[in-house]
Amino acid sequence: MKQIYSIALLFLFLYVAPNTLLAQCGDVTLESLTDPGPFNVDTLTEADGIRNGPDYAGATIYYPTDATPPYAGIAIVPGFTAAPSSVEDWGPFYASHGIVTIIIGTNSPFDFPEARAAALLDALETLRQENTRETSPLEDKIDAEKFAVSGWSMGGGGAQRAAVLDNTIKGVVALCPWLPDPSLNHNSPVVIFSGQNDPTAPPAQHANPHYNATPSTTEKLLFEIENGNHSVANSPTGGNGVIGKIALSWLKLYVEDNDCYCPLLTESLLDNPPAASNVQTNIECAPILGIDDLTSSRIKVFPNPTHDLLTVTVDTNVSFEIYSPLGQQVLKGRLHPNNNQINIANLANGLYYLHLEGQTIKIIKN
């Protein structure tokens, strides 16, 4: 009876989930990227009991008070000789959209990028400990597997280096980064903002080489603000607000794993943006599938639901792709008449879409 009940629930999910998920994507629009966002924000400092790490000097944590946990997190460090106040606008902005943000100072205002990278990693440790501190309002509310780093100028170079040092970092937001001769072999999706007229970190000497030095296998975006100076990305209002919209979408997409933000980036924010003098990216979005894409297939797929192997009846060699309900490609390959099985054992349980021969078939992994 328990097995029958479980299968019934899976079939209920099969019919309900597509409409629910598409409705969620319907809420992701340019208008939803507001400053501030929908949630109220509060702060924590050392006076409230948060840790003061050895690799940085002082911190403020901005967090949402009425969003639904668990929360992603981001650590931000300022640039050479600059105080945390130089980037503090990012704290309430991210937190008002549900992302816990820690903005730190440096042990020395003259710290170079490598020291700022260590400071960022130390700040992430503070977030981890805040997640377990019994008297913290953030206890058990932070997802320690969804962390990003960011920084301005030398802090931006430090953010890139932090991703090299810690391969668990899920995203990087580099704000007019300064880092000569960059070594940036990491797999953390990175967005690099630069100012066209930046005299301190000229794009040709810093941001552009950073983009080129980041592996082609890493999702990356270079966004140069037309007529921008060195501080053009210090606030989400930079570039007439487009910097905040892109940075937030980047974190939602790659750190929170919300695929709805990919087409918002590629089709809206990056499609001939008026604020940009140079845009380069290698990101691509899988189509977000809707009910209209589903066809009654002549191809037979069985067993469905299945725990591991799908058998597909094909008469010739064909390519296939499997997508999540939000359009993220999770598997692809080739099928042959004598080799017509797909192993989905490594996929999480739930609903997926198998696309082949111009047809889309709902499948369930259980």
N, C-alpha and C positions, 0 to 999 in steps of 0.2 A: 504493500500500500504506500509506503514511504517513497519508493522509486516512482510509482505512478504519479504521486503528488508532485515530485520534483520535475518530472517531464511535463506535467501540466503547467507548472509555473514557467518553465522554459518556453513553452509555446505561447503562453500569455505574453511573455517578454518579447517574443518574436513579432507579435502584432502591435504591441504598444510602444516599444522602444523607438522605432524610426520616427514616429510623430513627435515623441517627447524630445528626442535629441535634436531634431530639426527645429523645434520650437526654441531650444536653448541657443542654437546658432542664430535664430532670428533676433535674439536679444543682443548679439554682438554686431554693433554698427559703429560708424564714426561718431555718432552722437552719444554712444555709451562710454566713449573715452574722455569723460569729463574731468575737469580740474576745479574743485576736488571731485573725488568719486562718491559713490553712494553711501559709504560707511563712515561712522564717526571714528575719531582717532584720539588716542591718549599716548602718553610717553612714559618711559622708564629711564632712570639714570642710576648711577652708583648709590645715590642717596636712597633709592628705593630697593636696594639690595642686589642689583645686577653685578656681575663679575667685572672687574677691571683687569683685562688681560695684560700680560707682561710685554707684548709686542706692539701695543698701542697705548695712547694716553687719553683716557676719558671717552665716554660713548653716550649716545642717546638712542634709545629704541622707540620707534614709532610703530604702533600696532592698532588694528581695527578692534573696536569694542563690541560691534554688533554684526560682524560677518560670521560665516559658518566655517569653523576649523575643520581639518588642519590647514594651517597657513604655510605657503611658501615663504622663503626669506631671502633677503639680499643685504650684503654689507657694502658700504660706500666709504671711500677714503678721499680726502682732498688732495690738492697738488702742492708743489714745492712752495714752502713758506706760508701756505694758506691754512686758514682755520676751518673747522667743520662747518661754520656758518656759510662758507662759500658754496656749499652744495646742499644746505639744509632743506631747500624747497622740495627736494626729491623725497624726503622722509614722509611728510604728510600726504604727498601725492600718491606714492605707492601704497601706503597703509590704507588710504581711503578707498583703494581698489582691492583690499584684502591681502596685501603682501607685507609681512613684517619686515621692517627696515631698520638696520643699525648703522648709524653714521658715527665714525670714530675720528679722533685726533691722532697725531703721530708723536712718537717719543721725542723726535727732533723735527722742527720745521724744515730741516735740510735733508731729511731722509730721501734716499734715491729709490727708484722703482722697486728694486728687490726687497728693500726693507718694508715698503708699502704693501708688497705682495704678502709678506709674512704677517703684517698687521691685519690684512683682510682675512687671512685664514684664522688668525687668533680671534677676530670678531665673530666668525662663524662658530667657533668653539663656544663663545659666550651665548650665542643663540641656542646651541645644543644644551648648554647647562641651564639656560632659562626654561627650556622645555621640561626639565626635571626638578626645578626648584619648587619646593612645596608651597611657598607663599607667593609665588609669581602668578599674575593673572594670565600668563601664557603657558602654565604647566599643562603638558599633554595637548597643546594646541598647535605646535609647530611640526611640520613635516621635514625632518632632518635630511631627507633624501631629495629635497627640492630647494637647493640653495644656489644663489647667483652672487656675483661680485661686480662692483662698479667702481669707478674713480675718475677724477679729473686730472688732466695734465700728467704729471709723474704718477698720480694715482691711477690714471687710465692705463698707463704702461704697466703699473703694478697689478692691475686687475687681470691683464692678459697673462702676466707671469704667474699669477696665482692659479690660473687655470692649467698652466703647465705643471705646476707643483702638486696640484690636487685634481686628479681626473674625475672626481665625483661631482665637481661643480657643473651645474646644468646650464648655465648661461653667463655671458659677460656683456656688460654695457660700458664701453670705453668712451669717455667724454673728452674730446680733443686730446687724445693720449700723446704723451711724450716718452719715447723709448728708442734710442738709437741702436742700430745693428740688432734688430729684434730676433730672438729665437722663440718661436711661438708654435711649436709642434704640440698642439692639444686638440681635443675633439669637442670642446664646449662651444655651442653656438654663440657667435659674437657679433654684436652690432657696434660699429665704429662711427662715431659722430666727429666731424671735423668742420672747421671754419675756413672758408675760401681765402680770407685775408688774415689768417692767424699768423702773427709775426713771431710767436714764441715756439709753437709746434707747427711749422708750415706743413700742409698736407703732403707735399712732394717729398718731405724728409721724414715724416712720421706716419700719419694715418694711412697713406697709400702703401708704403712699404709694409706696414703692419698687416693690411689686408692681403697683400701678396705673399707675406711670410706665413700666414695662417694656411694650413693644409687645404687643398681643394676638396677633400672629403669632409671637411667641417663646414656646417652651415654658417654663412657669414654674409654680412651686409655692410657696405661702406656708404655713408650718407653725408655728403659735404654740403653745408648750408651756405647759400649764395651770400656773399659779402659778410659772412660771419667772422667774428674775431675769436680770440682764445677762450673767452668765457661764454660763448654763444650757447653751449650745452650745459651750463651750470644749473639750469632750471628747466622743468618740463614746459615752460612757456616759450623756450627758445625756438627760433624759426617759425614764429607765429603759432606756436603750440604744437607743431608737427613733431618736434623732438619727443615730447612727452607721449604723444599718441603712438609713435613707432616703438619707443623703449618699452612702454607698457604692453603693447601687442607682442613684442619679442619675448618678454617674460611670461606672458600668459600662454604663448604658443610652446616655448621650449622648456620652461621651468615648471609651469602648471600642467603642461601636456594638453592644452585646449586647442584642438586643431581648427576650431572655428576662426581663429585669428590669422591663419595662414592666408586665405583668400582676401581677408581684410587688408593685410599688408600688401600683397602682390597686386591686387586689382584696384585698390583705392589709394593707400598711402604712398606706394612706390610707382604709381602709374603717372608719369610726367608731373611730379610734384613741383609746384611753383616756387617752393622755398629752396630747392636743391640746385647746385651747380655741377654736381657729380654724384651719380648713384651707380654702385656696382653690387651685384649679389649673385649667389648661386642657388638660392632657395627655390624650390618648386613645390607646388601644392597638388596633392591628389584630389580628384573631384569629390565633393561632398554629395553623397548619393541621397536621392529623395525617393518617395514612393513612385513617382512617375518613371523612374529608371528601372523599376522592377518589372520583369517580363515573365510570362508563363513559359517556362523553358521546355524545349524538346529534348534537351540533354538531361540524362538521368544522373542524379547524385545520391549515393547511399553509402552507409546508413546516415541518416540525418534526423536527430542529433547523433554526434559521435564523439568519442573521447580522443581518438588518435587518427585513424585513417579514413579518408574519404575516397570512395571509388567513383570515377567519372566515366560515363560511356562516351567515348570519342571514336570517330571513324578515321581520323587523320591526325597529324601532328598539330598541336595548338599551344598557344601561350595562355597562361592564366595569371590573374592577380587576385589577391584577397584583401579586402578593405575592412577597417573598423567602421562602426556606424557613423563616425564623423569624417570619414573619407581618408583616413591615414592608411597607406599601403603597409600591410604587415607581412605579406608573403607573396612571392611570385615564382614562376617556373614554367616548365614545358611538360606537356602530357603527350603520350603516344598510345596507340591502340594496345600495345603490349606492355606498356608501363603507364597505367592510368590511375595511380593512386597518389593522393596528397596527404602528407603527414602534418597534422595540425596539433600534435601533442604538446608542442612548446607554447602554443597560444593560451592566453587566459580564457577561462570559461566565459561564454557569452555569445552574443549575436555577431555575425560577420556577413560580408557579401562576397561571393565568388563571381568574378567577372571573366567570361571567356566567350569567344565567338559572337561578340556583340550582345550577349545576354548577361543578366545579373540575377544570381540565385541566392536566396537567403539560406545560410547554414548556421548551425548551432554547435558550439564546442561545449561539452559537459564533462 
